[in-house]
Amino acid sequence: MGSCRGSEQILIGLDRVGIAGLREAFGAADAAAAAGAPGREELVDALYSVVARSNYVPLGEVATYRTALWREYLRHRGEDLSAFFSEIDVVVRGEPGARRERLVEILAAALARHELQPRVAFEPPDGDGRDPKALLRGEVLVAGPFERRDLERAVRAGISDW
């Protein structure tokens, strides 16, 4: 992601957060792996113990931080991190069929570029004739006939207020 004076910006849930000591945390996890740490939880423990010393982690966000740290560690190791993308709620309105399914497919690809995975809720058309339609945070991203690049631009704009 980005860095600023010893901190790295990472995605925690749906927020970009500056984390101090991330490189040191990677070193601790690498050392734990070299020493035979048996699995993910032990490696995340090593990551989290370093990060928690230098960063405020709200008690209710510990699990979210742990998932984000694991995702960043996988990136550090050059591994696939797509299973740990942050989820985002999206509403898709329209009649079932090929057009609606195409919208969901293109939307998922556009969100994946931002390390997001849609949690889709389907709703019936709203009667304005501009279906299918995708909504993010209650705002229409795209409606009716659309081009892939239009949806990608709309996703970028729709999530830019982080």
Residue pairs with C-beta under 8 A, 6 or more apart in sequence:
1 8
1 9
1 10
1 11
1 16
1 72
2 8
2 9
3 9
4 18
6 20
6 21
7 18
7 19
7 20
7 22
8 18
8 19
8 22
8 23
8 72
9 16
9 17
9 18
9 19
10 16
10 17
10 19
10 22
10 68
10 69
10 71
10 72
11 17
11 68
11 71
11 86
11 115
12 61
12 64
12 65
12 68
13 61
13 64
13 68
13 86
14 86
14 88
14 116
14 159
14 162
15 162
16 162
19 51
19 55
20 51
20 54
20 55
21 50
21 51
21 53
21 54
21 55
22 51
22 72
24 50
25 46
25 47
25 48
25 50
25 51
25 69
25 73
26 47
26 72
26 73
26 76
28 46
28 47
28 49
28 50
29 37
29 43
29 44
29 46
29 47
29 73
31 46
32 42
32 43
32 45
32 46
33 43
37 43
37 46
40 70
43 70
43 73
44 66
44 69
44 70
44 73
47 66
47 69
47 70
47 73
48 62
48 65
48 66
48 69
51 57
51 65
51 69
57 65
67 84
68 84
68 86
70 84
71 81
71 84
71 85
71 115
74 80
74 81
74 84
75 81
81 115
82 112
82 117
85 111
85 112
85 115
85 116
85 117
86 115
86 116
86 117
87 116
87 117
87 118
87 119
88 111
88 116
88 117
88 118
88 119
88 136
88 159
89 118
89 119
89 121
89 136
90 107
90 111
90 118
90 119
90 120
90 121
90 134
90 135
90 136
91 120
91 121
91 122
91 123
91 134
91 135
91 136
92 100
92 103
92 104
92 107
92 120
92 121
92 122
92 123
92 132
92 133
92 134
92 135
93 122
93 123
93 124
93 125
93 126
93 131
93 132
93 133
93 134
93 135
94 100
94 103
94 124
94 125
94 131
94 132
94 133
95 124
95 125
95 131
95 132
96 122
99 131
99 132
100 122
100 131
100 132
103 132
103 134
103 142
103 146
103 151
104 118
104 120
106 148
106 151
107 118
107 134
107 141
107 151
107 155
108 117
108 118
110 148
110 151
110 152
110 155
111 117
111 118
111 155
113 152
113 155
114 155
114 156
114 159
116 159
125 131
125 132
125 133
126 133
128 143
129 144
130 143
130 144
131 143
131 144
132 143
132 144
133 140
133 142
133 143
133 144
134 140
134 141
134 142
134 143
134 151
135 141
136 155
136 158
136 159
137 158
139 158
141 151
141 154
141 155
141 158
142 150
142 151
142 154
